[in-house]
Amino acid sequence: MATRYHWRDFVLDLDTYRLERGGVALTLEPKAFNLLALLISRPGHLFTKQEIFEALWADTAVTDHALTRVVAQLRRVLGDDVRQAVYLETVPTRGYRWIHAIETEDSVAPAGLVPVPAEQPNWISRLSMAVIGLAAALMLGWVIRNAVAEAGTPAAEIAWPVQLTTHRGLDFQPAFSPSGDAVAFVSDRSGALEVYVRSLGGNATDTPLTTDGGQNVQPAWSPDGHTIAFHSYRRGGVWTVPARGGVARQLAAAGSRPAWSPDGRQIVFQSDEHTDASPNGFGAQLGSTLWITGIDGDHPRPLTRADLPPGGHSSPAWSPNGRFVAFTVYDGGPSNGVWVVDVKSGEAWALRAGRRAYESVFARDGSAIFVAGGDSLITRLPLDAATGRLNGRPEVLPIPGVPGVRGLSVSPDGLRLAFAGLTLDSQIWRQPIHPDGSPAAPASPLTGDTSRRNSAPSVSPDGRRVAYVSTRRGEMSNIWVMNIDGGSPIQITASKTPESQPAWSRDGARVAYLSSRAGVGGLWTIDLATRREQQLMPLGPPDGQTRPPGWLGELQLSPSMSRLAFSLTTPSTGRRRIYVSGTDRLVPSAVGPASASAGYPAWSPDERYLAVEVKESGAPGSGSVQAGVIEVASGALRVLTGVRGQTWVRSWSPDGRYLAVAALRDGLWSLRAIDAASGQEREMLSPVSPRVFVRYPDWSPRGDSVVFERGEMHANIWTVALPNVGTTASSTGHTAP
């Protein structure tokens, strides 16, 4: 059984009852030592106060103060900060959990006995182990069944993946070399995102290919293996660098996600430079299109149009015969999913619908397309290589032991897939601020659970409570409410349909949210005292009324709950437009110029203005998102920012002077306050790491803080053998790469 635990330069030895750091023994009182041993026995598990009392003070009545004192001593010895915990996380009112990865060593078991696996606590019986194994199998089964039910596809045989990298941070976006002897990938191990190359031989090493701090991502090998193309967040555009090292040069001044044609003469890329690396983040927004250029950057030409199909075109991948390019579409309503475009004619058609399609790659013989959707599975779409059309039922390839699959690459022999296995720690945080939005104290977490995601916080009018969306594994998203200090979290909705976008009534007695109960989309409210729910308004047009053409995007209730602002995507233009309606019935009125693509409206406190995100579209380099303000009465739009990157608006200061936004600059996310009159920016929360993103900053009506989502990603590179699934498509007209 495990008796020695390692993390960083610490060693905890249970046999000798000793804690060391760098070989030097540290002094801990027995209760603190026992608490440490308990917590690291199950990393990530929330030990409630009651569990800890029963383990450390089994026959003694003690108060919370005794536990608090022991925890404080343990933090001092470990050098841990409660506000920025690295090892020991406090879950307010609940308990504590160990959050740092550990390594273990097993003691020698007596003859005839089977040691308990090191990652499990030594008091777990074999029966408990069997139950845990069954639970894991059931969860995997649930994921598979859910995907099968959604896609109507059979599940394929399971092949167990192999972990290729072990960095504790972010390793992702793998690409097999044409010879199959190496993998290029992106890592944050230097503190910035850089491209690395790892040999697949016996003496594997990870060699940095770029070292300029340019936040370099999305490596793609040329067919001859001599060159790697990539995108630079900081410098912008598509770049190439010799695969064995050398000076990088810019191929295209803007754009991202490059992919080489099979003959090595062209590169296809997307115009939108936004690249969200989170497990469920899409790589492009509405308006992004695909472009083709020569390998010297000459003769760039558009391959797709923003309106065909509507939605953001992302993640292009060439077919082995060079006739087709597969790509994914998002934010296009019915157009979302995997598409194929004929390179010569420009004709495009859908292969598979659905929002959860992020990257795709062709099988080496052109008989299928593999699709990653951020879950622990990969979808295989059987394909006719000559026509680029589906010719069979899609199949699901389960990937056990990997929470989220992103980024796909097929080995040259066609027998393996490389991918990144991503995990996400998504929590609600609070940033104290001054009235002008500048930080007043360090940010701190309000939640600390293991939900799939905690997001979209909304502060009550009195500033004392926060409503937010929590998505737990195996369940649809629900609305929760907690105190502003993170205490007393309570789930307030529990339907079997997803619920989102919470908003408070002015008296703080009700929370409104978006739901699709009974198959009908609408706005609902719940009374926090009685728990009675009622529909505020359906989101269908009233009898005799025709809704404007397009599909509904984001929406927000006004502070008085008397008006609704939302965006519609217009198929004929591929752009968003803002509409306003009363909440008594849906009678939309367009606001803002029709020529602009504006979305994500946020009401000002006096309901005179809407903050919006203005999306540039068209040629490469026009994919940035700017913050803007629309005067509701006149429809006049003022664009406040003009920088490359993303400026995602969310809320206003109580006095209506500033906007709170999440901003992506040079590959790093931060929170910023933008002056609604001048456009001047100041940082609310500085960037932390390339693997940390921030979202949805909601300015408290008290003006003293913003609450927001903070997500931290971790990933490693994995490979998996492709099972012999399905029926091989006809290869008529196929040309081998």
C-alpha positions in Angstrom: 0.0 0.0 0.0 1.1 3.6 -0.5 3.3 4.9 2.3 5.3 7.6 0.6 3.8 10.6 -1.2 5.7 13.1 -3.4 4.6 16.5 -4.6 7.0 19.2 -5.8 10.0 19.0 -3.4 7.9 17.6 -0.5 8.0 13.9 0.7 5.5 12.6 3.2 6.6 9.2 4.7 3.9 7.4 6.7 6.3 4.7 7.8 8.7 7.1 9.5 6.0 9.6 10.3 8.1 12.3 8.7 7.4 15.3 6.3 10.4 16.6 4.4 11.0 19.4 2.0 14.1 19.2 -0.1 15.5 16.5 2.2 15.0 18.7 5.3 12.5 17.4 8.0 9.6 19.8 8.8 7.9 20.1 12.2 4.2 19.3 12.3 2.1 18.5 15.4 0.4 15.1 15.2 -3.0 16.4 14.4 -1.7 18.5 11.5 0.3 15.5 10.2 -2.7 13.2 10.4 -4.8 15.8 8.6 -2.2 16.0 5.8 -2.2 12.2 5.5 -5.9 12.1 5.3 -6.3 14.7 2.7 -3.6 13.4 0.3 -5.1 9.9 0.6 -7.8 11.0 -1.8 -6.7 14.0 -3.9 -9.6 16.1 -5.1 -12.1 14.6 -2.6 -14.0 17.0 -0.4 -13.5 15.9 3.2 -16.4 17.4 5.2 -15.7 18.8 8.6 -17.6 15.9 10.1 -15.4 13.4 8.3 -12.3 15.1 9.6 -13.6 15.3 13.1 -14.4 11.6 13.1 -11.0 10.7 11.7 -8.8 13.0 13.9 -10.9 13.5 17.1 -13.0 10.3 17.1 -13.8 10.3 20.8 -13.4 13.9 21.6 -15.9 16.8 21.3 -14.2 19.8 19.7 -15.2 23.0 18.0 -14.5 24.3 14.5 -11.8 26.4 16.0 -9.6 23.4 16.7 -9.8 22.3 13.1 -9.2 25.9 11.9 -6.0 26.1 14.0 -4.7 22.8 12.6 -5.4 23.8 9.1 -3.6 27.1 9.6 -0.5 25.4 11.0 -0.5 23.0 8.0 -0.7 25.9 5.6 2.2 27.7 7.2 4.4 24.6 7.0 3.4 24.0 3.3 3.8 27.7 2.4 0.2 27.7 1.1 -2.0 30.8 0.9 -5.7 30.4 1.6 -6.5 33.1 -1.0 -4.5 31.4 -3.8 -4.4 27.8 -2.6 -2.0 25.5 -4.3 -2.3 22.5 -2.1 -5.1 22.8 0.5 -8.4 24.2 -0.7 -11.0 25.5 1.7 -14.6 24.9 0.6 -16.6 27.5 2.7 -18.9 26.0 5.3 -18.2 22.5 4.0 -14.6 21.3 4.5 -11.3 20.9 2.7 -9.7 19.1 -0.2 -6.2 18.4 -1.5 -5.9 19.9 -5.0 -2.3 19.3 -6.0 -1.2 16.2 -8.0 0.9 13.7 -6.0 3.0 10.6 -6.8 3.2 7.6 -4.6 5.5 4.7 -3.6 4.1 1.3 -2.5 5.4 -0.7 0.5 6.2 -4.4 -0.1 3.1 -6.5 0.5 3.4 -9.8 2.4 3.4 -12.9 0.3 0.0 -14.0 -1.0 -1.5 -10.5 -0.5 -2.5 -8.1 -3.4 -1.6 -4.5 -2.5 -4.3 -1.8 -2.8 -3.5 0.5 -5.7 -1.5 3.5 -4.6 -4.0 6.1 -5.7 -6.6 4.7 -3.3 -6.7 5.2 0.5 -5.4 2.1 2.3 -8.6 1.5 4.2 -10.7 0.9 1.0 -11.8 -2.8 0.9 -11.8 -4.9 -2.3 -15.6 -4.6 -2.3 -15.3 -0.8 -2.2 -12.8 -1.0 -5.0 -15.2 -3.0 -7.1 -18.0 -0.5 -6.4 -15.7 2.4 -7.5 -14.8 0.5 -10.7 -18.4 -0.2 -11.4 -19.3 3.5 -10.9 -16.5 4.5 -13.3 -17.7 2.0 -15.9 -21.3 3.2 -15.4 -20.2 6.8 -15.9 -18.3 5.9 -19.1 -21.4 3.9 -20.2 -23.6 7.0 -19.5 -21.3 9.1 -21.7 -21.4 6.6 -24.5 -25.2 6.0 -24.3 -25.8 9.7 -24.3 -23.7 10.2 -27.4 -25.3 7.2 -29.1 -28.8 8.6 -28.2 -27.9 12.0 -29.5 -26.3 10.8 -32.8 -28.3 7.5 -33.3 -25.0 5.7 -33.7 -23.6 2.3 -32.5 -20.7 2.3 -30.1 -17.4 0.7 -31.3 -15.1 -1.5 -29.4 -13.0 0.2 -26.7 -9.3 0.8 -27.2 -7.4 2.1 -24.2 -5.5 5.3 -24.8 -1.8 5.8 -23.9 -0.5 8.9 -22.2 2.4 10.5 -24.1 3.2 13.6 -22.0 3.0 14.1 -18.2 3.4 17.9 -17.8 1.2 19.2 -14.9 0.1 22.2 -17.0 -1.3 22.4 -20.5 0.0 20.1 -23.4 -2.4 20.2 -26.3 -2.9 20.4 -30.1 -0.8 17.4 -31.2 0.3 16.8 -34.8 2.0 13.6 -36.1 5.0 14.1 -38.3 4.7 12.7 -41.8 7.2 10.0 -41.0 5.4 9.1 -37.8 8.5 9.3 -35.7 7.5 12.5 -33.8 4.6 14.6 -32.5 4.5 18.4 -32.5 2.4 19.9 -29.8 1.8 23.1 -27.7 2.8 23.5 -24.1 2.8 26.2 -21.4 5.8 24.7 -19.5 7.9 27.8 -20.1 5.2 30.1 -18.9 4.1 30.9 -22.5 2.6 28.8 -25.1 5.3 27.4 -27.4 5.5 24.6 -30.0 7.4 21.5 -28.9 8.5 18.4 -30.8 8.6 15.0 -29.1 10.4 12.0 -30.6 8.4 8.8 -30.4 11.5 6.7 -30.0 12.6 5.0 -26.9 14.6 8.0 -25.5 11.8 10.5 -25.9 12.6 14.2 -25.2 10.4 17.3 -25.6 12.4 19.9 -27.6 11.1 23.5 -27.9 10.7 24.6 -31.5 9.7 28.1 -30.7 11.0 30.1 -27.7 10.0 33.7 -28.4 7.1 34.0 -26.0 4.8 34.6 -28.9 2.0 32.4 -27.5 2.4 30.1 -30.5 -0.2 27.4 -31.1 -1.7 25.0 -33.7 1.3 23.3 -35.2 0.9 21.6 -38.6 3.6 19.6 -40.5 4.3 20.1 -44.1 3.9 16.8 -46.1 7.6 16.5 -46.6 8.3 17.0 -42.9 10.6 19.9 -43.4 8.4 22.7 -42.1 5.8 23.4 -39.4 3.2 26.1 -39.7 1.6 27.6 -36.6 -0.4 30.6 -35.4 1.0 33.3 -33.1 -1.4 34.9 -30.6 1.0 37.8 -29.9 2.3 38.6 -33.4 -0.8 37.5 -35.3 -1.2 35.5 -38.4 0.2 32.2 -39.8 3.9 31.5 -39.5 6.3 28.8 -40.6 9.5 27.5 -39.1 11.9 24.7 -40.1 10.9 21.5 -38.3 14.5 21.1 -37.0 14.7 24.6 -35.7 15.4 28.0 -37.3 14.0 31.4 -38.0 10.2 31.7 -38.2 8.7 33.7 -41.0 5.2 35.1 -41.5 3.1 33.4 -44.2 -0.2 35.3 -43.7 -0.5 38.6 -41.7 -3.7 37.3 -40.1 -5.6 34.1 -39.6 -5.1 30.9 -37.7 -5.4 27.1 -37.7 -3.2 26.3 -40.8 -3.5 23.0 -42.6 -1.2 21.9 -45.5 -2.6 20.5 -48.7 -1.5 16.9 -49.4 0.8 18.1 -52.2 2.4 20.7 -50.0 1.6 23.6 -52.4 -1.1 25.3 -50.4 -2.3 26.1 -46.9 -5.9 26.5 -45.8 -6.6 28.5 -42.7 -9.5 30.3 -40.9 -9.8 34.1 -41.0 -10.8 34.3 -37.3 -7.8 34.5 -35.0 -9.8 33.7 -31.9 -8.8 30.4 -30.5 -10.4 29.3 -27.3 -8.6 26.3 -25.8 -11.1 25.3 -23.2 -12.7 21.8 -23.4 -15.9 23.2 -24.9 -14.6 26.3 -26.5 -15.1 26.7 -30.2 -12.2 28.0 -32.3 -14.0 30.6 -34.3 -17.0 32.9 -34.1 -19.8 34.0 -36.4 -18.2 35.6 -39.5 -15.1 33.5 -39.7 -14.4 32.0 -43.1 -11.7 29.7 -44.7 -9.0 31.0 -47.0 -6.3 29.3 -49.1 -2.9 30.7 -49.9 0.3 29.5 -51.5 3.2 28.4 -49.3 4.9 31.7 -49.9 1.8 33.6 -48.9 1.0 34.4 -52.5 -2.5 34.6 -54.1 -4.7 34.3 -51.0 -8.3 33.5 -51.9 -11.5 32.8 -49.9 -12.7 29.2 -49.9 -16.0 29.7 -48.0 -18.5 32.5 -47.6 -19.9 33.8 -44.3 -23.4 33.0 -45.4 -22.8 29.5 -46.8 -23.1 28.1 -44.3 -23.9 30.8 -41.7 -21.8 30.5 -38.6 -18.1 30.6 -37.7 -16.0 28.4 -40.0 -13.1 26.7 -38.1 -10.5 24.0 -38.0 -10.0 23.1 -41.6 -8.6 19.7 -42.6 -7.7 18.4 -46.1 -8.9 15.2 -47.5 -6.0 12.8 -48.6 -6.8 13.3 -52.3 -6.8 17.1 -51.9 -10.3 17.5 -53.3 -12.1 18.5 -50.1 -11.7 20.4 -46.9 -13.6 19.5 -43.9 -14.4 22.2 -41.3 -16.6 22.8 -38.3 -19.3 25.4 -37.9 -20.5 27.1 -34.8 -23.1 29.8 -33.8 -25.0 29.1 -37.0 -28.1 27.5 -35.5 -29.1 24.6 -37.8 -25.7 25.0 -39.6 -23.7 23.9 -36.5 -21.7 20.8 -37.1 -19.2 19.3 -39.5 -19.2 20.4 -43.1 -17.2 19.6 -46.3 -16.3 22.1 -49.1 -15.2 21.2 -52.6 -11.9 23.0 -53.1 -12.4 23.7 -56.8 -16.1 24.5 -57.0 -16.7 26.0 -53.5 -19.8 23.9 -53.0 -20.3 23.1 -49.3 -22.5 20.5 -47.6 -23.2 19.4 -44.1 -22.0 16.0 -42.9 -23.3 16.0 -39.3 -25.4 18.5 -37.3 -24.7 19.4 -33.7 -23.1 22.1 -31.5 -20.4 19.7 -30.0 -18.2 19.4 -33.0 -14.9 21.2 -32.6 -12.2 19.6 -34.7 -12.1 16.9 -37.4 -9.5 15.0 -39.4 -9.7 12.6 -42.3 -8.7 8.9 -42.1 -5.5 8.3 -44.1 -7.5 6.4 -46.8 -10.2 9.0 -47.0 -12.8 6.5 -45.8 -13.9 8.4 -42.7 -13.7 11.7 -40.8 -13.0 11.6 -37.1 -14.6 14.3 -34.9 -13.7 15.6 -31.4 -16.5 17.1 -29.3 -15.0 17.7 -25.9 -16.3 14.5 -24.3 -14.5 11.2 -23.6 -15.2 9.9 -27.1 -14.5 10.4 -30.8 -17.1 10.1 -33.5 -16.2 8.4 -36.8 -18.2 9.5 -39.9 -17.9 6.9 -42.7 -17.2 8.7 -46.0 -17.2 8.1 -49.7 -13.7 9.3 -50.6 -14.7 10.2 -54.2 -17.8 12.3 -53.3 -17.0 13.5 -49.8 -20.5 12.4 -48.7 -21.5 10.1 -45.8 -22.0 6.5 -46.8 -22.8 4.8 -43.5 -23.9 5.3 -40.0 -21.6 7.3 -37.7 -19.8 5.4 -34.9 -18.8 6.4 -31.4 -15.2 5.5 -30.3 -15.1 5.6 -26.4 -11.9 7.0 -24.9 -11.9 5.7 -21.3 -10.0 7.6 -18.7 -9.8 10.9 -20.6 -12.4 13.6 -19.5 -12.4 15.6 -22.7 -10.9 14.9 -26.2 -9.7 17.9 -28.2 -7.5 18.3 -31.2 -7.1 15.2 -33.5 -4.2 14.0 -35.6 -4.0 10.7 -37.5 -0.7 8.8 -37.7 0.8 8.3 -41.2 0.0 4.6 -41.1 -3.6 5.4 -40.2 -3.6 3.1 -37.2 -3.5 5.7 -34.4 -5.0 9.0 -33.3 -3.2 11.6 -31.2 -5.3 14.1 -29.2 -5.2 16.2 -26.0 -7.1 15.0 -22.9 -8.4 18.3 -21.3 -9.7 18.9 -17.9 -11.3 22.1 -16.6 -11.5 23.5 -13.1 -14.3 26.1 -13.4 -15.2 28.2 -10.4 -17.0 31.4 -9.5 -14.6 34.0 -8.1 -14.9 37.5 -6.6 -12.7 40.5 -7.3 -12.9 43.5 -4.9 -12.7 46.8 -6.8 -12.7 50.5 -6.4 -15.6 52.5 -8.0 -13.5 53.0 -11.2 -13.0 49.3 -11.6 -9.4 49.1 -10.4 -8.6 46.2 -8.1 -8.9 46.9 -4.3 -7.7 43.5 -3.0 -6.7 40.1 -4.4 -9.4 37.9 -6.0 -10.7 34.8 -4.2 -12.8 31.8 -5.1 -16.5 31.6 -4.0 -17.0 28.0 -5.2 -14.6 25.1 -5.0 -16.4 22.0 -6.2 -15.8 19.5 -9.0 -18.8 20.4 -11.1 -18.2 20.2 -14.9 -18.6 24.0 -15.0 -19.7 26.9 -12.8 -20.6 29.9 -14.9 -22.6 33.1 -15.7 -22.8 34.6 -12.2 -25.3 37.4 -11.4 -25.2 39.5 -8.2 -28.5 40.3 -6.4 -29.6 44.0 -6.2 -28.6 44.2 -2.5 -25.1 42.7 -3.4 -25.5 39.9 -0.8 -26.2 36.9 -3.1 -25.0 35.4 -6.3 -27.1 33.3 -8.7 -25.1 31.2 -11.1 -25.2 28.2 -13.5 -23.7 24.9 -12.3 -23.4 22.0 -14.7 -22.6 18.7 -13.0 -21.6 15.5 -14.8 -24.5 13.4 -15.8 -27.0 16.3 -15.4 -28.3 19.3 -17.3 -27.3 22.8 -16.2 -29.2 24.2 -13.2 -29.4 27.5 -11.4 -27.8 27.8 -7.9 -27.8 30.7 -5.4 -25.1 31.4 -2.8 -24.0 34.2 -0.4 -21.6 36.8 -1.8 -18.9 35.1 0.4 -19.5 31.7 -1.2 -21.5 30.4 1.8 -24.8 28.5 1.8 -24.9 27.3 -1.8 -28.5 26.1 -2.7 -29.7 24.5 -5.9 -33.0 26.3 -6.9 -33.9 24.6 -10.2 -34.0 20.9 -10.9 -35.7 20.2 -14.2 -34.5 17.8 -16.8 -33.9 20.6 -19.4 -30.9 22.9 -19.4 -31.3 26.2 -17.7 -29.1 29.3 -18.1 -28.7 33.0 -17.9 -29.9 33.8 -14.4 -31.1 37.4 -13.6 -32.5 39.0 -10.5 -35.8 40.9 -10.0 -35.3 44.4 -8.7 -36.6 43.4 -5.2 -34.3 40.4 -5.1 -37.2 38.0 -4.4 -37.1 36.2 -7.7 -34.5 34.8 -10.1 -35.3 34.6 -13.9 -33.7 32.1 -16.2 -33.9 30.7 -19.7 -35.4 27.2 -20.0 -36.9 24.9 -22.7 -39.3 23.0 -20.5 -42.0 21.0 -22.3 -40.0 21.5 -25.5 -40.9 25.2 -25.6 -38.2 27.8 -25.0 -39.0 30.6 -22.7 -38.1 32.8 -19.7 -39.1 31.5 -16.3 -38.9 33.0 -12.8 -38.7 31.3 -9.4 -39.7 32.8 -6.1 -36.8 32.2 -3.7 -39.2 32.1 -0.6 -41.9 29.8 -2.0 -39.9 28.0 -4.7 -42.9 28.6 -7.0 -41.9 28.7 -10.7 -43.8 30.4 -13.5 -43.2 31.3 -17.1 -42.5 35.0 -17.6 -42.8 34.8 -21.4 -42.5 32.3 -24.2 -39.9 32.9 -26.8 -42.1 32.2 -29.7 -43.9 34.9 -31.7 -47.5 35.7 -30.7 -50.4 34.6 -32.8 -50.5 36.4 -36.1 -46.9 37.7 -35.7 -43.9 36.6 -37.6 -40.5 36.7 -35.9 -37.7 38.3 -37.9 -35.8 35.7 -40.0 -32.9 34.0 -38.3 -32.3 32.1 -35.1 -32.1 33.3 -31.5 -28.7 34.0 -30.0 -27.9 35.6 -26.7 -30.5 37.5 -24.6 -30.7 39.6 -21.5 -33.6 40.8 -19.3 -33.6 44.5 -18.5 -33.2 45.4 -14.7 -36.9 46.1 -14.5 -37.7 42.8 -16.2 -40.0 44.8 -18.5 -37.9 44.5 -21.6 -35.8 41.8 -23.3 -32.7 42.4 -25.6 -31.5 39.6 -27.8 -29.6 38.9 -31.0 -30.7 37.1 -34.1 -28.4 35.6 -36.7 -29.6 36.4 -40.2 -28.8 33.5 -42.6 -28.6 35.7 -45.7 -25.8 37.8 -44.3 -24.2 35.5 -41.6 -24.3 38.5 -39.2 -26.0 39.1 -35.8 -28.4 41.9 -35.2 -29.8 43.3 -31.8 -33.5 43.4 -31.2 -35.6 44.7 -28.2 -39.0 43.5 -27.1 -41.4 44.0 -24.2 -41.9 41.0 -21.9 -45.7 41.0 -22.1 -45.4 39.5 -25.6 -42.6 39.0 -28.1 -42.7 41.9 -30.6 -39.1 42.5 -31.7 -37.8 45.9 -32.8 -34.3 46.1 -34.4 -31.8 48.4 -32.8 -28.4 49.4 -34.2 -27.2 49.5 -37.8 -27.9 46.5 -40.0 -24.4 46.6 -41.4 -22.8 45.7 -38.1 -22.6 42.3 -36.6 -23.5 42.9 -32.9 -24.4 40.4 -30.2 -24.3 39.7 -26.4 -26.4 42.7 -25.3 -26.1 44.0 -21.7 -28.5 46.6 -20.4 -27.3 49.7 -18.7 -28.7 50.4 -15.2 -31.1 53.1 -16.5 -32.0 50.9 -19.5 -31.1 53.6 -22.0 -28.1 51.8 -23.5 -27.0 48.3 -24.5 -23.4 47.3 -24.3 -22.7 44.9 -27.2 -19.9 42.9 -28.8 -19.2 44.0 -32.3 -17.7 41.3 -34.5 -15.6 42.2 -37.4 -15.9 39.8 -40.3 -14.7 39.1 -43.8 -11.0 38.9 -44.7 -8.3 37.4 -42.5 -7.5 39.7 -39.6 -11.0 41.0 -39.2 -12.0 38.4 -36.7 -11.5 40.5 -33.6 -14.4 41.4 -31.2 -14.8 45.0 -30.0 -16.9 46.5 -27.2 -19.6 48.9 -28.3 -22.6 50.8 -26.9 -26.0 51.2 -28.6 -28.4 53.9 -27.6 -31.7 52.1 -27.5 -33.9 55.0 -28.5 -31.9 56.1 -31.6 -30.1 52.9 -32.5 -26.8 54.7 -32.7 -23.8 52.5 -32.3 -20.4 53.6 -30.8 -17.5 51.2 -31.0 -15.3 51.7 -27.9 -12.3 49.6 -28.7 -10.1 48.9 -31.7 -7.5 46.3 -30.8 -6.7 42.8 -32.1 -8.2 40.2 -29.8 -11.5 39.6 -27.9 -13.4 42.0 -25.8 -16.4 40.2 -24.3 -18.9 42.6 -22.6 -21.0 41.4 -19.6 -22.2 44.2 -17.3 -22.2 47.9 -16.3 -21.0 49.7 -13.2 -23.9 50.8 -10.9 -23.5 54.4 -12.1 -23.5 53.5 -15.7 -20.0 54.9 -16.4 -18.0 51.7 -17.1 -18.4 48.3 -18.7 -17.0 45.1 -17.2 -15.4 42.9 -19.9 -13.4 39.7 -20.3 -10.5 40.6 -22.6 -8.2 38.4 -24.6 -4.9 40.2 -25.5 -1.9 38.4 -26.9 -3.2 35.0 -25.8 -3.9 35.9 -22.2 -7.3 36.6 -20.6 -7.9 39.4 -18.1 -10.8 41.4 -16.7 -11.0 45.0 -17.7 -13.2 48.1 -17.0 -13.9 50.2 -20.1 -15.1 53.8 -19.8 -18.4 53.9 -21.7 -17.8 57.4 -23.0 -14.1 57.4 -23.9 -13.3 53.7 -24.3 -10.3 54.0 -21.9 -9.4 50.7 -20.3 -8.1 49.7 -16.9 -7.3 46.2 -15.6 -9.6 44.8 -12.9 -7.8 41.4 -12.9 -4.4 40.9 -14.5 -3.6 37.9 -16.7 -2.4 34.8 -14.8 -1.4 32.1 -17.2 -2.2 30.9 -20.8 -4.2 28.0 -19.3 -6.4 30.3 -17.2 -9.5 32.0 -18.7 -12.0 34.4 -17.2 -15.6 35.0 -18.3 -18.8 36.8 -17.4 -17.7 39.6 -15.0 -20.9 40.8 -13.2 -20.5 44.2 -11.5 -22.1 44.2 -8.0 -24.9 46.8 -7.5 -22.9 47.9 -4.5 -20.0 48.8 -6.7 -17.4 47.1 -4.5 -16.7 43.9 -6.5 -17.2 41.9 -9.6 -18.0 38.2 -9.6 -16.8 36.1 -12.6 -16.0 32.6 -13.9 -12.4 31.5 -13.6 -11.4 28.4 -15.5 -8.1 26.6 -15.4 -7.2 24.0 -17.9 -4.9 21.0 -17.7 -4.1 18.6 -20.5 -1.7 16.0 -21.8 -1.1 14.4 -25.1 -2.5 10.9 -25.6 -2.6 8.4 -28.4 -5.1 5.6 -29.1 -5.1 2.7 -31.5 -8.0 2.9 -34.0 -10.2 -0.1 -33.7 -11.4 -1.9 -36.8 -14.8 -0.4 -36.9 -17.6 -0.2 -39.5 -17.4 -0.9 -43.2 -14.6 0.7 -45.2 -16.0 3.2 -47.7 -15.4 2.8 -51.3 -12.1 4.5 -52.3 -13.1 5.1 -55.9 -11.4 8.2 -57.1 -9.0 8.2 -54.1 -5.4 9.3 -54.5 -3.0 8.1 -51.8 -1.2 10.9 -50.0 
